[in-house]
Every structure is written in structure tokens, then in C-alpha cells.
């Protein structure tokens, strides 16, 4: 399946320190996925800061380690994925999810995010996302 036309919708390094996150936790409830991102305060490394990235209208997500075993058949168009939440505007999988769930008024979108310092990747098919300070 093709995952093309990638673009950055959120650059985490606008607020993460240069060495990245210190911890990430995932929590799924109903059709919402919550990703808590912990990092050191830029002004005082002894203080932990948390920001929460929430995805709404989630129909599928998975988390893998990188490098890891490919278990999907996505053909990704190359994207600069260094610390950014990427959206694939031309996602065959997102279109198939939308076809499977035709009653949804908001389109299903295909997101991907790498957590470099933890060697993790998250892929999410959801209607939307938002970032909050915790």
C-alpha cells in the first residue's frame, strides 16, 4: 500500500531538547490514543516536563522499535522524519479505513512519528490530533 505525499504537521523539536525525549508512554481508550512525551526542561535538566499528543477518532495504531521487522506492506514516499509528526496525504490505507467506516464524517488521516532517542516508531490512523502541556 502506498503512503505518499508526506509532510510535517508538528515539529517536536520546537520544544524538545536537542537530544530528544526521555520517556514516552502510550494509552488507548475508546477511539482515542494518548501519547505522553517526557523530556528534560530546557532551563533545568533536573525537572521533567510532559506534553501530551492526543489522537482522536483512532481506528488503528501500532508501535514498533526501530530498526525492526517490517510487518506492514507500506511503500513509503521518503520523508524528513527527524522529530516531526508526519502526515501522508496520499495514503492508500487511510482511504481503505475510510471506506470501511463510511459513517465517519471526518476523514481518516495517516500519521507517523519517530522517537529517535528511544528507537520507537508510532503509526496512527485517526481523524485528528492535538498537543497539550501537562
N, CA, C and O atoms as a Tinker XYZ file with bonds, in Angstrom:
   536  protein
     1  N      0.843000   -1.184000    0.000000    73     2
     2  CA     0.000000    0.000000    0.000000    64     1     3
     3  C      0.885000    1.242000    0.000000    63     2     4     5
     4  O      1.912000    1.295000    0.676000    81     3
     5  N      0.473000    2.211000   -0.752000    73     3     6
     6  CA     1.258000    3.431000   -0.892000    64     5     7
     7  C      0.954000    4.402000    0.243000    63     6     8     9
     8  O     -0.202000    4.607000    0.610000    81     7
     9  N      2.008000    4.994000    0.790000    73     7    10
    10  CA     1.909000    6.085000    1.764000    64     9    11
    11  C      2.746000    7.221000    1.191000    63    10    12    13
    12  O      3.961000    7.272000    1.382000    81    11
    13  N      2.079000    8.128000    0.486000    73    11    14
    14  CA     2.796000    9.169000   -0.237000    64    13    15
    15  C      2.409000   10.573000    0.180000    63    14    16    17
    16  O      1.534000   10.781000    1.020000    81    15
    17  N      3.081000   11.518000   -0.428000    73    15    18
    18  CA     2.910000   12.952000   -0.173000    64    17    19
    19  C      3.037000   13.272000    1.318000    63    18    20    21
    20  O      2.119000   13.832000    1.916000    81    19
    21  N      4.185000   12.913000    1.922000    73    19    22
    22  CA     4.370000   13.180000    3.350000    64    21    23
    23  C      4.695000   14.649000    3.610000    63    22    24    25
    24  O      5.395000   15.294000    2.830000    81    23
    25  N      4.178000   15.156000    4.708000    73    23    26
    26  CA     4.564000   16.499000    5.138000    64    25    27
    27  C      4.475000   16.584000    6.662000    63    26    28    29
    28  O      3.711000   15.861000    7.302000    81    27
    29  N      5.271000   17.477000    7.215000    73    27    30
    30  CA     5.310000   17.660000    8.665000    64    29    31
    31  C      4.104000   18.480000    9.116000    63    30    32    33
    32  O      3.822000   19.543000    8.563000    81    31
    33  N      3.393000   17.970000   10.134000    73    31    34
    34  CA     2.263000   18.714000   10.695000    64    33    35
    35  C      2.574000   19.212000   12.111000    63    34    36    37
    36  O      1.838000   20.034000   12.656000    81    35
    37  N      3.667000   18.712000   12.706000    73    35    38
    38  CA     4.070000   19.140000   14.043000    64    37    39
    39  C      5.541000   18.793000   14.233000    63    38    40    41
    40  O      5.930000   17.631000   14.114000    81    39
    41  N      6.357000   19.803000   14.528000    73    39    42
    42  CA     7.780000   19.577000   14.769000    64    41    43
    43  C      8.022000   19.533000   16.270000    63    42    44    45
    44  O      7.947000   20.559000   16.945000    81    43
    45  N      8.311000   18.349000   16.791000    73    43    46
    46  CA     8.517000   18.186000   18.230000    64    45    47
    47  C      9.766000   18.911000   18.723000    63    46    48    49
    48  O      9.844000   19.280000   19.895000    81    47
    49  N     10.748000   19.119000   17.839000    73    47    50
    50  CA    11.983000   19.773000   18.266000    64    49    51
    51  C     11.838000   21.282000   18.403000    63    50    52    53
    52  O     12.811000   21.974000   18.703000    81    51
    53  N     10.644000   21.789000   18.186000    73    51    54
    54  CA    10.393000   23.191000   18.546000    64    53    55
    55  C     10.377000   23.340000   20.059000    63    54    56    57
    56  O     10.606000   24.434000   20.575000    81    55
    57  N     10.106000   22.242000   20.784000    73    55    58
    58  CA    10.061000   22.306000   22.248000    64    57    59
    59  C     10.883000   21.212000   22.929000    63    58    60    61
    60  O     11.171000   21.327000   24.120000    81    59
    61  N     11.267000   20.158000   22.213000    73    59    62
    62  CA    12.130000   19.134000   22.811000    64    61    63
    63  C     13.576000   19.622000   22.848000    63    62    64    65
    64  O     13.991000   20.393000   21.983000    81    63
    65  N     14.348000   19.175000   23.848000    73    63    66
    66  CA    15.787000   19.480000   23.815000    64    65    67
    67  C     16.433000   18.749000   22.630000    63    66    68    69
    68  O     15.840000   17.826000   22.071000    81    67
    69  N     17.638000   19.161000   22.252000    73    67    70
    70  CA    18.286000   18.616000   21.056000    64    69    71
    71  C     18.499000   17.108000   21.119000    63    70    72    73
    72  O     18.566000   16.459000   20.075000    81    71
    73  N     18.609000   16.534000   22.318000    73    71    74
    74  CA    18.823000   15.085000   22.446000    64    73    75
    75  C     17.501000   14.321000   22.543000    63    74    76    77
    76  O     17.511000   13.097000   22.677000    81    75
    77  N     16.382000   15.010000   22.477000    73    75    78
    78  CA    15.089000   14.355000   22.363000    64    77    79
    79  C     14.379000   14.063000   23.665000    63    78    80    81
    80  O     14.655000   14.665000   24.703000    81    79
    81  N     13.470000   13.135000   23.581000    73    79    82
    82  CA    12.605000   12.749000   24.691000    64    81    83
    83  C     13.353000   11.817000   25.643000    63    82    84    85
    84  O     14.334000   11.178000   25.261000    81    83
    85  N     12.879000   11.749000   26.879000    73    83    86
    86  CA    13.477000   10.831000   27.850000    64    85    87
    87  C     12.593000    9.613000   28.093000    63    86    88    89
    88  O     13.074000    8.565000   28.525000    81    87
    89  N     11.299000    9.755000   27.815000    73    87    90
    90  CA    10.358000    8.658000   28.026000    64    89    91
    91  C      9.101000    8.946000   27.213000    63    90    92    93
    92  O      8.719000   10.101000   27.024000    81    91
    93  N      8.466000    7.881000   26.736000    73    91    94
    94  CA     7.202000    8.002000   26.008000    64    93    95
    95  C      6.282000    6.897000   26.516000    63    94    96    97
    96  O      6.706000    5.753000   26.674000    81    95
    97  N      5.032000    7.241000   26.769000    73    95    98
    98  CA     4.061000    6.220000   27.155000    64    97    99
    99  C      2.829000    6.359000   26.271000    63    98   100   101
   100  O      2.459000    7.457000   25.857000    81    99
   101  N      2.204000    5.216000   25.993000    73    99   102
   102  CA     1.040000    5.156000   25.119000    64   101   103
   103  C     -0.145000    4.618000   25.901000    63   102   104   105
   104  O     -0.017000    3.686000   26.695000    81   103
   105  N     -1.308000    5.228000   25.661000    73   103   106
   106  CA    -2.526000    4.800000   26.350000    64   105   107
   107  C     -3.688000    4.902000   25.354000    63   106   108   109
   108  O     -3.912000    5.950000   24.748000    81   107
   109  N     -4.410000    3.808000   25.201000    73   107   110
   110  CA    -5.566000    3.796000   24.299000    64   109   111
   111  C     -6.827000    3.620000   25.116000    63   110   112   113
   112  O     -6.907000    2.752000   25.985000    81   111
   113  N     -7.823000    4.462000   24.823000    73   111   114
   114  CA    -9.122000    4.360000   25.491000    64   113   115
   115  C    -10.190000    4.744000   24.482000    63   114   116   117
   116  O    -10.196000    5.857000   23.956000    81   115
   117  N    -11.097000    3.804000   24.219000    73   115   118
   118  CA   -12.122000    4.062000   23.210000    64   117   119
   119  C    -11.468000    4.312000   21.866000    63   118   120   121
   120  O    -10.664000    3.502000   21.405000    81   119
   121  N    -11.803000    5.418000   21.235000    73   119   122
   122  CA   -11.205000    5.742000   19.937000    64   121   123
   123  C    -10.180000    6.865000   20.068000    63   122   124   125
   124  O     -9.967000    7.631000   19.128000    81   123
   125  N     -9.542000    6.960000   21.248000    73   123   126
   126  CA    -8.512000    7.974000   21.465000    64   125   127
   127  C     -7.197000    7.304000   21.857000    63   126   128   129
   128  O     -7.171000    6.373000   22.661000    81   127
   129  N     -6.110000    7.799000   21.272000    73   127   130
   130  CA    -4.768000    7.363000   21.628000    64   129   131
   131  C     -4.053000    8.553000   22.246000    63   130   132   133
   132  O     -3.992000    9.633000   21.657000    81   131
   133  N     -3.513000    8.341000   23.443000    73   131   134
   134  CA    -2.784000    9.387000   24.138000    64   133   135
   135  C     -1.309000    8.997000   24.199000    63   134   136   137
   136  O     -0.964000    7.898000   24.632000    81   135
   137  N     -0.456000    9.903000   23.764000    73   135   138
   138  CA     0.989000    9.683000   23.790000    64   137   139
   139  C      1.582000   10.742000   24.712000    63   138   140   141
   140  O      1.610000   11.927000   24.381000    81   139
   141  N      2.057000   10.297000   25.878000    73   139   142
   142  CA     2.709000   11.213000   26.813000    64   141   143
   143  C      4.190000   11.244000   26.490000    63   142   144   145
   144  O      4.847000   10.203000   26.450000    81   143
   145  N      4.713000   12.434000   26.259000    73   143   146
   146  CA     6.107000   12.621000   25.866000    64   145   147
   147  C      6.805000   13.379000   26.990000    63   146   148   149
   148  O      6.471000   14.529000   27.277000    81   147
   149  N      7.763000   12.733000   27.615000    73   147   150
   150  CA     8.510000   13.324000   28.722000    64   149   151
   151  C      9.875000   13.785000   28.218000    63   150   152   153
   152  O     10.499000   13.132000   27.381000    81   151
   153  N     10.320000   14.913000   28.741000    73   151   154
   154  CA    11.643000   15.416000   28.366000    64   153   155
   155  C     12.158000   16.317000   29.482000    63   154   156   157
   156  O     11.402000   16.758000   30.348000    81   155
   157  N     13.447000   16.576000   29.442000    73   155   158
   158  CA    14.052000   17.475000   30.419000    64   157   159
   159  C     13.675000   18.909000   30.092000    63   158   160   161
   160  O     13.526000   19.277000   28.927000    81   159
   161  N     13.523000   19.708000   31.130000    73   159   162
   162  CA    13.283000   21.131000   30.944000    64   161   163
   163  C     14.523000   21.741000   30.295000    63   162   164   165
   164  O     15.648000   21.388000   30.650000    81   163
   165  N     14.320000   22.658000   29.343000    73   163   166
   166  CA    15.461000   23.300000   28.698000    64   165   167
   167  C     16.239000   24.169000   29.675000    63   166   168   169
   168  O     17.443000   24.361000   29.506000    81   167
   169  N     15.565000   24.699000   30.698000    73   167   170
   170  CA    16.241000   25.578000   31.654000    64   169   171
   171  C     16.857000   24.827000   32.829000    63   170   172   173
   172  O     17.823000   25.302000   33.426000    81   171
   173  N     16.307000   23.650000   33.171000    73   171   174
   174  CA    16.806000   22.892000   34.319000    64   173   175
   175  C     16.617000   21.402000   34.040000    63   174   176   177
   176  O     15.498000   20.892000   34.100000    81   175
   177  N     17.707000   20.709000   33.736000    73   175   178
   178  CA    17.622000   19.291000   33.353000    64   177   179
   179  C     17.139000   18.379000   34.476000    63   178   180   181
   180  O     16.809000   17.218000   34.233000    81   179
   181  N     17.095000   18.891000   35.692000    73   179   182
   182  CA    16.606000   18.063000   36.796000    64   181   183
   183  C     15.079000   18.064000   36.879000    63   182   184   185
   184  O     14.496000   17.320000   37.667000    81   183
   185  N     14.442000   18.895000   36.070000    73   183   186
   186  CA    12.983000   18.986000   36.062000    64   185   187
   187  C     12.442000   18.281000   34.820000    63   186   188   189
   188  O     12.824000   18.603000   33.695000    81   187
   189  N     11.550000   17.319000   35.035000    73   187   190
   190  CA    10.916000   16.609000   33.921000    64   189   191
   191  C      9.674000   17.365000   33.470000    63   190   192   193
   192  O      8.907000   17.871000   34.290000    81   191
   193  N      9.490000   17.434000   32.180000    73   191   194
   194  CA     8.342000   18.106000   31.580000    64   193   195
   195  C      7.582000   17.071000   30.761000    63   194   196   197
   196  O      8.180000   16.186000   30.149000    81   195
   197  N      6.252000   17.193000   30.756000    73   195   198
   198  CA     5.434000   16.266000   29.967000    64   197   199
   199  C      4.525000   17.054000   29.038000    63   198   200   201
   200  O      3.898000   18.037000   29.433000    81   199
   201  N      4.473000   16.598000   27.801000    73   199   202
   202  CA     3.491000   17.100000   26.845000    64   201   203
   203  C      2.706000   15.901000   26.337000    63   202   204   205
   204  O      3.234000   14.792000   26.253000    81   203
   205  N      1.464000   16.127000   26.004000    73   203   206
   206  CA     0.595000   15.035000   25.591000    64   205   207
   207  C      0.111000   15.267000   24.167000    63   206   208   209
   208  O     -0.464000   16.306000   23.842000    81   207
   209  N      0.360000   14.275000   23.335000    73   207   210
   210  CA    -0.112000   14.268000   21.962000    64   209   211
   211  C     -1.295000   13.305000   21.909000    63   210   212   213
   212  O     -1.134000   12.104000   22.127000    81   211
   213  N     -2.474000   13.830000   21.622000    73   211   214
   214  CA    -3.695000   13.015000   21.605000    64   213   215
   215  C     -4.213000   12.899000   20.192000    63   214   216   217
   216  O     -4.305000   13.881000   19.455000    81   215
   217  N     -4.552000   11.669000   19.829000    73   215   218
   218  CA    -5.171000   11.394000   18.536000    64   217   219
   219  C     -6.625000   11.020000   18.797000    63   218   220   221
   220  O     -6.912000   10.224000   19.691000    81   219
   221  N     -7.532000   11.586000   18.027000    73   219   222
   222  CA    -8.959000   11.307000   18.186000    64   221   223
   223  C     -9.495000   10.595000   16.950000    63   222   224   225
   224  O     -8.959000   10.735000   15.851000    81   223
   225  N    -10.562000    9.830000   17.155000    73   223   226
   226  CA   -11.144000    9.087000   16.046000    64   225   227
   227  C    -10.194000    8.022000   15.513000    63   226   228   229
   228  O    -10.133000    7.781000   14.308000    81   227
   229  N     -9.459000    7.392000   16.410000    73   227   230
   230  CA    -8.460000    6.398000   16.008000    64   229   231
   231  C     -9.142000    5.092000   15.599000    63   230   232   233
   232  O    -10.018000    4.591000   16.303000    81   231
   233  N     -8.735000    4.559000   14.473000    73   231   234
   234  CA    -9.243000    3.247000   14.058000    64   233   235
   235  C     -8.129000    2.206000   14.053000    63   234   236   237
   236  O     -8.415000    1.009000   14.026000    81   235
   237  N     -6.864000    2.632000   14.080000    73   235   238
   238  CA    -5.751000    1.694000   14.092000    64   237   239
   239  C     -4.489000    2.436000   14.509000    63   238   240   241
   240  O     -4.276000    3.583000   14.115000    81   239
   241  N     -3.653000    1.777000   15.310000    73   239   242
   242  CA    -2.325000    2.307000   15.598000    64   241   243
   243  C     -1.411000    1.151000   15.946000    63   242   244   245
   244  O     -1.860000    0.087000   16.372000    81   243
   245  N     -0.122000    1.377000   15.757000    73   243   246
   246  CA     0.859000    0.388000   16.191000    64   245   247
   247  C      2.156000    1.089000   16.538000    63   246   248   249
   248  O      2.475000    2.153000   16.008000    81   247
   249  N      2.894000    0.465000   17.443000    73   247   250
   250  CA     4.182000    0.979000   17.905000    64   249   251
   251  C      5.200000   -0.119000   17.669000    63   250   252   253
   252  O      4.969000   -1.277000   18.016000    81   251
   253  N      6.327000    0.246000   17.077000    73   251   254
   254  CA     7.389000   -0.712000   16.833000    64   253   255
   255  C      8.729000   -0.113000   17.243000    63   254   256   257
   256  O      8.862000    1.104000   17.370000    81   255
   257  N      9.712000   -0.972000   17.447000    73   255   258
   258  CA    11.070000   -0.492000   17.674000    64   257   259
   259  C     11.740000   -0.324000   16.317000    63   258   260   261
   260  O     11.389000   -0.996000   15.347000    81   259
   261  N     12.703000    0.575000   16.267000    73   259   262
   262  CA    13.469000    0.771000   15.037000    64   261   263
   263  C     14.952000    0.648000   15.356000    63   262   264   265
   264  O     15.387000    1.177000   16.378000    81   263
   265  N     15.737000   -0.015000   14.543000    73   263   266
   266  CA    15.258000   -0.802000   13.410000    64   265   267
   267  C     14.520000   -2.027000   13.898000    63   266   268   269
   268  O     14.760000   -2.513000   15.003000    81   267
   269  N     13.636000   -2.515000   13.084000    73   267   270
   270  CA    12.824000   -3.664000   13.473000    64   269   271
   271  C     12.393000   -4.449000   12.255000    63   270   272   273
   272  O     12.890000   -4.240000   11.149000    81   271
   273  N     11.472000   -5.344000   12.475000    73   271   274
   274  CA    10.953000   -6.195000   11.413000    64   273   275
   275  C      9.770000   -5.502000   10.753000    63   274   276   277
   276  O      8.849000   -5.050000   11.433000    81   275
   277  N      9.797000   -5.420000    9.446000    73   275   278
   278  CA     8.668000   -4.828000    8.716000    64   277   279
   279  C      7.509000   -5.810000    8.719000    63   278   280   281
   280  O      7.642000   -6.924000    8.211000    81   279
   281  N      6.376000   -5.416000    9.281000    73   279   282
   282  CA     5.209000   -6.291000    9.277000    64   281   283
   283  C      4.048000   -5.674000    8.521000    63   282   284   285
   284  O      2.947000   -6.224000    8.507000    81   283
   285  N      4.288000   -4.538000    7.895000    73   283   286
   286  CA     3.278000   -3.941000    7.023000    64   285   287
   287  C      3.821000   -3.937000    5.602000    63   286   288   289
   288  O      5.014000   -4.141000    5.380000    81   287
   289  N      2.955000   -3.709000    4.670000    73   287   290
   290  CA     3.367000   -3.659000    3.273000    64   289   291
   291  C      3.258000   -2.244000    2.733000    63   290   292   293
   292  O      2.909000   -2.044000    1.570000    81   291
   293  N      3.558000   -1.259000    3.578000    73   291   294
   294  CA     3.515000    0.124000    3.131000    64   293   295
   295  C      4.724000    0.431000    2.260000    63   294   296   297
   296  O      5.844000    0.014000    2.553000    81   295
   297  N      4.478000    1.159000    1.198000    73   295   298
   298  CA     5.537000    1.693000    0.354000    64   297   299
   299  C      5.580000    3.189000    0.645000    63   298   300   301
   300  O      4.787000    3.962000    0.107000    81   299
   301  N      6.519000    3.587000    1.507000    73   299   302
   302  CA     6.583000    4.971000    1.960000    64   301   303
   303  C      7.321000    5.844000    0.960000    63   302   304   305
   304  O      8.389000    5.483000    0.467000    81   303
   305  N      6.738000    6.992000    0.670000    73   303   306
   306  CA     7.475000    8.024000   -0.032000    64   305   307
   307  C      8.399000    8.641000    1.009000    63   306   308   309
   308  O      7.974000    8.910000    2.133000    81   307
   309  N      9.623000    8.861000    0.657000    73   307   310
   310  CA    10.626000    9.347000    1.602000    64   309   311
   311  C     10.187000   10.673000    2.229000    63   310   312   313
   312  O      9.697000   11.578000    1.554000    81   311
   313  N     10.386000   10.747000    3.549000    73   311   314
   314  CA    10.030000   11.960000    4.293000    64   313   315
   315  C     11.149000   12.302000    5.255000    63   314   316   317
   316  O     11.860000   11.416000    5.730000    81   315
   317  N     11.309000   13.583000    5.544000    73   315   318
   318  CA    12.235000   14.004000    6.591000    64   317   319
   319  C     11.496000   13.784000    7.903000    63   318   320   321
   320  O     10.644000   14.584000    8.289000    81   319
   321  N     11.831000   12.694000    8.582000    73   319   322
   322  CA    11.079000   12.315000    9.770000    64   321   323
   323  C     11.842000   12.566000   11.058000    63   322   324   325
   324  O     11.584000   11.914000   12.070000    81   323
   325  N     12.764000   13.489000   11.030000    73   323   326
   326  CA    13.579000   13.748000   12.218000    64   325   327
   327  C     12.813000   14.587000   13.235000    63   326   328   329
   328  O     12.907000   15.814000   13.241000    81   327
   329  N     12.061000   13.917000   14.087000    73   327   330
   330  CA    11.378000   14.583000   15.176000    64   329   331
   331  C     10.088000   15.278000   14.816000    63   330   332   333
   332  O      9.604000   16.124000   15.569000    81   331
   333  N      9.529000   14.934000   13.682000    73   331   334
   334  CA     8.288000   15.575000   13.262000    64   333   335
   335  C      7.172000   14.549000   13.169000    63   334   336   337
   336  O      7.402000   13.385000   12.841000    81   335
   337  N      5.965000   14.998000   13.461000    73   335   338
   338  CA     4.778000   14.198000   13.198000    64   337   339
   339  C      4.484000   14.377000   11.712000    63   338   340   341
   340  O      4.213000   15.484000   11.246000    81   339
   341  N      4.541000   13.278000   10.984000    73   339   342
   342  CA     4.360000   13.288000    9.535000    64   341   343
   343  C      2.945000   12.831000    9.210000    63   342   344   345
   344  O      2.434000   11.885000    9.810000    81   343
   345  N      2.318000   13.510000    8.256000    73   343   346
   346  CA     1.044000   13.042000    7.719000    64   345   347
   347  C      1.257000   12.661000    6.264000    63   346   348   349
   348  O      1.864000   13.412000    5.500000    81   347
   349  N      0.758000   11.496000    5.885000    73   347   350
   350  CA     0.801000   11.056000    4.495000    64   349   351
   351  C     -0.548000   11.400000    3.869000    63   350   352   353
   352  O     -1.556000   10.752000    4.152000    81   351
   353  N     -0.558000   12.428000    3.015000    73   351   354
   354  CA    -1.813000   12.861000    2.404000    64   353   355
   355  C     -2.338000   11.863000    1.383000    63   354   356   357
   356  O     -3.545000   11.768000    1.162000    81   355
   357  N     -1.435000   11.126000    0.768000    73   355   358
   358  CA    -1.839000   10.110000   -0.204000    64   357   359
   359  C     -1.609000    8.736000    0.435000    63   358   360   361
   360  O     -0.599000    8.084000    0.171000    81   359
   361  N     -2.534000    8.311000    1.260000    73   359   362
   362  CA    -2.404000    7.050000    1.976000    64   361   363
   363  C     -3.492000    6.082000    1.541000    63   362   364   365
   364  O     -4.679000    6.286000    1.795000    81   363
   365  N     -3.055000    5.038000    0.886000    73   363   366
   366  CA    -3.998000    4.009000    0.451000    64   365   367
   367  C     -4.683000    3.359000    1.655000    63   366   368   369
   368  O     -5.875000    3.059000    1.603000    81   367
   369  N     -3.939000    3.145000    2.723000    73   367   370
   370  CA    -4.504000    2.527000    3.930000    64   369   371
   371  C     -5.562000    3.431000    4.565000    63   370   372   373
   372  O     -6.609000    2.945000    4.993000    81   371
   373  N     -5.303000    4.733000    4.630000    73   371   374
   374  CA    -6.289000    5.663000    5.204000    64   373   375
   375  C     -7.575000    5.648000    4.373000    63   374   376   377
   376  O     -8.676000    5.679000    4.922000    81   375
   377  N     -7.427000    5.601000    3.069000    73   375   378
   378  CA    -8.623000    5.535000    2.209000    64   377   379
   379  C     -9.399000    4.239000    2.444000    63   378   380   381
   380  O    -10.630000    4.243000    2.439000    81   379
   381  N     -8.681000    3.129000    2.651000    73   379   382
   382  CA    -9.363000    1.854000    2.914000    64   381   383
   383  C    -10.074000    1.891000    4.261000    63   382   384   385
   384  O    -11.178000    1.362000    4.392000    81   383
   385  N     -9.450000    2.513000    5.270000    73   383   386
   386  CA   -10.126000    2.660000    6.568000    64   385   387
   387  C    -11.385000    3.505000    6.406000    63   386   388   389
   388  O    -12.427000    3.185000    6.977000    81   387
   389  N    -11.291000    4.583000    5.630000    73   387   390
   390  CA   -12.453000    5.458000    5.424000    64   389   391
   391  C    -13.574000    4.703000    4.728000    63   390   392   393
   392  O    -14.746000    4.878000    5.060000    81   391
   393  N    -13.218000    3.867000    3.766000    73   391   394
   394  CA   -14.219000    3.067000    3.058000    64   393   395
   395  C    -14.869000    2.060000    4.007000    63   394   396   397
   396  O    -16.065000    1.785000    3.905000    81   395
   397  N    -14.074000    1.513000    4.928000    73   395   398
   398  CA   -14.573000    0.547000    5.901000    64   397   399
   399  C    -15.515000    1.201000    6.921000    63   398   400   401
   400  O    -16.413000    0.549000    7.453000    81   399
   401  N    -15.299000    2.492000    7.184000    73   399   402
   402  CA   -16.062000    3.236000    8.199000    64   401   403
   403  C    -16.767000    4.424000    7.545000    63   402   404   405
   404  O    -16.465000    5.568000    7.886000    81   403
   405  N    -17.692000    4.190000    6.623000    73   403   406
   406  CA   -18.266000    5.272000    5.821000    64   405   407
   407  C    -19.120000    6.265000    6.609000    63   406   408   409
   408  O    -19.366000    7.370000    6.124000    81   407
   409  N    -19.575000    5.907000    7.797000    73   407   410
   410  CA   -20.409000    6.816000    8.586000    64   409   411
   411  C    -19.590000    7.949000    9.210000    63   410   412   413
   412  O    -20.156000    8.935000    9.680000    81   411
   413  N    -18.283000    7.814000    9.216000    73   411   414
   414  CA   -17.460000    8.886000    9.782000    64   413   415
   415  C    -17.468000   10.091000    8.862000    63   414   416   417
   416  O    -17.183000    9.979000    7.669000    81   415
   417  N    -17.796000   11.242000    9.426000    73   415   418
   418  CA   -17.851000   12.460000    8.637000    64   417   419
   419  C    -16.476000   13.085000    8.450000    63   418   420   421
   420  O    -16.217000   13.731000    7.435000    81   419
   421  N    -15.587000   12.892000    9.433000    73   419   422
   422  CA   -14.234000   13.429000    9.344000    64   421   423
   423  C    -13.331000   12.378000    8.724000    63   422   424   425
   424  O    -13.329000   11.232000    9.174000    81   423
   425  N    -12.562000   12.737000    7.703000    73   423   426
   426  CA   -11.709000   11.751000    7.028000    64   425   427
   427  C    -10.646000   11.145000    7.951000    63   426   428   429
   428  O    -10.158000   11.799000    8.873000    81   427
   429  N    -10.305000    9.901000    7.687000    73   427   430
   430  CA    -9.221000    9.219000    8.391000    64   429   431
   431  C     -7.907000    9.712000    7.793000    63   430   432   433
   432  O     -7.746000    9.768000    6.574000    81   431
   433  N     -6.975000   10.067000    8.670000    73   431   434
   434  CA    -5.659000   10.552000    8.252000    64   433   435
   435  C     -4.589000    9.563000    8.721000    63   434   436   437
   436  O     -4.780000    8.842000    9.701000    81   435
   437  N     -3.472000    9.542000    8.013000    73   435   438
   438  CA    -2.368000    8.619000    8.288000    64   437   439
   439  C     -1.181000    9.411000    8.837000    63   438   440   441
   440  O     -0.613000   10.259000    8.148000    81   439
   441  N     -0.814000    9.119000   10.097000    73   439   442
   442  CA     0.268000    9.816000   10.780000    64   441   443
   443  C      1.397000    8.847000   11.114000    63   442   444   445
   444  O      1.173000    7.650000   11.295000    81   443
   445  N      2.616000    9.386000   11.194000    73   443   446
   446  CA     3.776000    8.596000   11.591000    64   445   447
   447  C      4.718000    9.493000   12.382000    63   446   448   449
   448  O      4.900000   10.666000   12.059000    81   447
   449  N      5.313000    8.918000   13.427000    73   447   450
   450  CA     6.219000    9.680000   14.278000    64   449   451
   451  C      7.322000    8.760000   14.783000    63   450   452   453
   452  O      7.060000    7.637000   15.214000    81   451
   453  N      8.559000    9.248000   14.727000    73   451   454
   454  CA     9.704000    8.513000   15.248000    64   453   455
   455  C     10.200000    9.191000   16.511000    63   454   456   457
   456  O     10.335000   10.414000   16.564000    81   455
   457  N     10.467000    8.394000   17.516000    73   455   458
   458  CA    11.117000    8.873000   18.735000    64   457   459
   459  C     12.549000    8.360000   18.688000    63   458   460   461
   460  O     12.829000    7.228000   19.081000    81   459
   461  N     13.449000    9.207000   18.202000    73   459   462
   462  CA    14.816000    8.786000   17.889000    64   461   463
   463  C     15.602000    8.318000   19.106000    63   462   464   465
   464  O     16.289000    7.299000   19.036000    81   463
   465  N     15.515000    9.035000   20.212000    73   463   466
   466  CA    16.334000    8.650000   21.364000    64   465   467
   467  C     15.856000    7.349000   21.999000    63   466   468   469
   468  O     16.618000    6.700000   22.715000    81   467
   469  N     14.603000    6.955000   21.751000    73   467   470
   470  CA    14.060000    5.711000   22.290000    64   469   471
   471  C     13.966000    4.607000   21.243000    63   470   472   473
   472  O     13.584000    3.481000   21.560000    81   471
   473  N     14.314000    4.929000   19.989000    73   471   474
   474  CA    14.228000    3.969000   18.882000    64   473   475
   475  C     12.836000    3.362000   18.754000    63   474   476   477
   476  O     12.685000    2.143000   18.668000    81   475
   477  N     11.822000    4.223000   18.743000    73   475   478
   478  CA    10.442000    3.780000   18.582000    64   477   479
   479  C      9.770000    4.543000   17.449000    63   478   480   481
   480  O     10.082000    5.702000   17.173000    81   479
   481  N      8.850000    3.863000   16.814000    73   479   482
   482  CA     8.030000    4.468000   15.768000    64   481   483
   483  C      6.577000    4.207000   16.110000    63   482   484   485
   484  O      6.222000    3.111000   16.543000    81   483
   485  N      5.735000    5.214000   15.917000    73   483   486
   486  CA     4.296000    5.026000   16.088000    64   485   487
   487  C      3.622000    5.422000   14.773000    63   486   488   489
   488  O      3.972000    6.426000   14.152000    81   487
   489  N      2.663000    4.621000   14.373000    73   487   490
   490  CA     1.888000    4.875000   13.167000    64   489   491
   491  C      0.424000    4.898000   13.606000    63   490   492   493
   492  O     -0.029000    3.997000   14.312000    81   491
   493  N     -0.316000    5.932000   13.186000    73   491   494
   494  CA    -1.683000    6.119000   13.667000    64   493   495
   495  C     -2.591000    6.470000   12.492000    63   494   496   497
   496  O     -2.247000    7.286000   11.637000    81   495
   497  N     -3.753000    5.834000   12.476000    73   495   498
   498  CA    -4.819000    6.191000   11.536000    64   497   499
   499  C     -5.931000    6.791000   12.382000    63   498   500   501
   500  O     -6.588000    6.089000   13.150000    81   499
   501  N     -6.133000    8.087000   12.235000    73   499   502
   502  CA    -7.046000    8.821000   13.106000    64   501   503
   503  C     -7.656000    9.997000   12.356000    63   502   504   505
   504  O     -7.222000   10.358000   11.263000    81   503
   505  N     -8.677000   10.582000   12.979000    73   503   506
   506  CA    -9.317000   11.752000   12.382000    64   505   507
   507  C     -8.524000   13.023000   12.636000    63   506   508   509
   508  O     -8.443000   13.889000   11.764000    81   507
   509  N     -7.934000   13.146000   13.830000    73   507   510
   510  CA    -7.252000   14.392000   14.166000    64   509   511
   511  C     -6.256000   14.170000   15.299000    63   510   512   513
   512  O     -6.146000   13.069000   15.840000    81   511
   513  N     -5.537000   15.227000   15.646000    73   511   514
   514  CA    -4.593000   15.192000   16.763000    64   513   515
   515  C     -4.538000   16.583000   17.393000    63   514   516   517
   516  O     -4.901000   17.578000   16.766000    81   515
   517  N     -4.082000   16.633000   18.634000    73   515   518
   518  CA    -3.784000   17.912000   19.272000    64   517   519
   519  C     -2.725000   17.699000   20.339000    63   518   520   521
   520  O     -2.588000   16.604000   20.884000    81   519
   521  N     -1.985000   18.747000   20.628000    73   519   522
   522  CA    -0.900000   18.728000   21.593000    64   521   523
   523  C     -1.269000   19.601000   22.775000    63   522   524   525
   524  O     -1.749000   20.721000   22.599000    81   523
   525  N     -1.047000   19.095000   23.981000    73   523   526
   526  CA    -1.318000   19.880000   25.195000    64   525   527
   527  C     -0.131000   19.805000   26.136000    63   526   528   529
   528  O      0.608000   18.821000   26.150000    81   527
   529  N      0.039000   20.853000   26.919000    73   527   530
   530  CA     1.010000   20.855000   28.011000    64   529   531
   531  C      0.343000   20.182000   29.205000    63   530   532   533
   532  O     -0.843000   20.388000   29.460000    81   531
   533  N      1.103000   19.389000   29.925000    73   531   534
   534  CA     0.522000   18.719000   31.085000    64   533   535
   535  C      1.042000   19.311000   32.374000    63   534   536
   536  O      0.658000   18.867000   33.456000    81   535
